[in-house]
Amino acid sequence: MISITSMERLAIAPAAIASTRPQALAALRDIARTLSAAWDLDTTLDLMARKTTEVMHVNSCAIYLLDPDGETLRLRATTGLARRALGRATLKVGEGMTGWAVAGNRPVYASHAQDNPLFKWVDEAEETAFQSLLAVPLVIESRPIGALNVQTFLPHDYSDEEVAVLCLIGDLAAGALARAQLYDSQKRQLEEMRALAEVSEVVTSPQYLDDILDVVTGMAAGMMGAAVCSIFLLDETGEYLALRSARRTTSPYRHRPPLPVGQGAIGRVAVTGKPLYIRDVRTDPRYLGTELARVEGLVSLLAVPLSVRDRVIGVFNCYTAQEREFGEEQRTLFQALANQTALAIENARLVTNAAVVREMNHRIKNNLQTVAMLMQLQLAGANEATRQALATSIQRVHSIAAVHEVLAERGFRLVDLKEVLERITRTTAGAMASPRQTVTVEVAGEVTMLPTQVATYLALVVNELVQNALEHAFAGRAGGHVYVSLGHSPEELVIVVRDDGRGLPEECRRGLGLEIAETLIRDELRGRLAFHRRPVGAEVTIRLPRGGVGV
């Protein structure tokens, strides 16, 4: 066994190298051309292993890369070892001849490797047929990134030239691998950004919740290279986590019963709101269902909370079929997917709730219109006093229906009061206008979003005031103007109903309609209603505390 530095590689055994230098240089040029054509990591590894086997005239070439922990060498490519060992077979730095090559940053070789005290069998690699072994480190700027080894079936004494050539191949390979890892990293980042963009698109789409969850778990399983990705959501009681979606790639995954919050690994994530990693769920006592995990071939678990505004609504899980240490980038990506998924869930629930609200208010509006129609039928045979009472009641019903019409169209929990008032004043003016008069009703001011109940009360009050103006302000006149204005002060919502009619009488008696208006403003909305005389016409002001009406 010998060790050499990179500066000495071409200086070893000058006579031997000189005798075969053209062949060695040709082989190196061939490898360099081959590696320059590869970009992604897997292709580079495969080409490197096959080309090295060819130019070194060996029976096996194996390439190990260093895991992110900096301690574990993982088999990533080979031409002679068992294929099932790829990605699974590992050596610690300093373990076995290949691990020693990395730890000492120097070549290690033996003609009868299995007799060498440094030799270690690699699990599942099936190395018993090989005799000799030569291992060299893969180094970038004094930083090890892996190792390259070659083996032969027959005992073989590696010459200085062969060692030097494999060291140079290692140098070429290290540079190509660094480039390929950078390429893969950038490609992965682009894929992650694309996936997050797709999740964002799902978030803003009008899909139903189960469709959204199936899309997300399917994408996550592919991106994370997972056997299964699943989503559990809190039920209505908040006491159990129910499985809502599971997407599998290679592993079966049975339906899970609801999990009590706080119990088991997933239940703990729902309580703490913090991610949890378990290296092997088959043996970890924190995981419920270890036997089922063994049957299904599930090993490592990364579970992260689904949270909306610091409120946990579920748990997002990623299972692998082999033991895996999730790197910082993977954990960050999975948490980002979880955050987007939580938004998607919230959005889907809002869409569903909005559909229910729309349907409910649509039915209320239809029922109110039916009531108004029945009243309308009673007008024909009624006396004047009854007709007037019925007409007033019909307008009140229309005022309430106008609020629910807006809700039925848009599904909002808040109503634009300005839009509601425009609708009811237009209806009221059309119903009460005299053919001998031209009276216009105008609504102006700011968009004012209010809770449904508050908007209904104000719609009734303003409708009473507009009806009162249309009925009394323009008697004996050719026409006039009613003006409704909405505005805000820092503390109050202010609504003004003004007309340019004959003004308030000296003795202003309150009829039923005005009594209703004053009662609603004072008792239900904690506001004030005031009547004012003007040089021309009358003015009624409604003032409500902004905090009290949700403005």
Helices and strands as residue ranges (DSSP letters): G 6-11, H 14-36, H 41-56, E 60-66, E 72-78, G 83-85, E 90-92, H 96-104, E 108-110, G 113-115, E 132-140, E 143-152, H 160-203, H 209-224, E 228-234, E 240-248, E 259-260, H 264-272, E 276-278, H 290-296, E 301-308, E 311-319, H 328-378, H 384-410, E 414-416, H 417-432, E 438-445, E 449-451, H 452-472, E 479-488, E 492-499, H 512-519, I 520-524, E 528-533, E 538-545, H 546-549
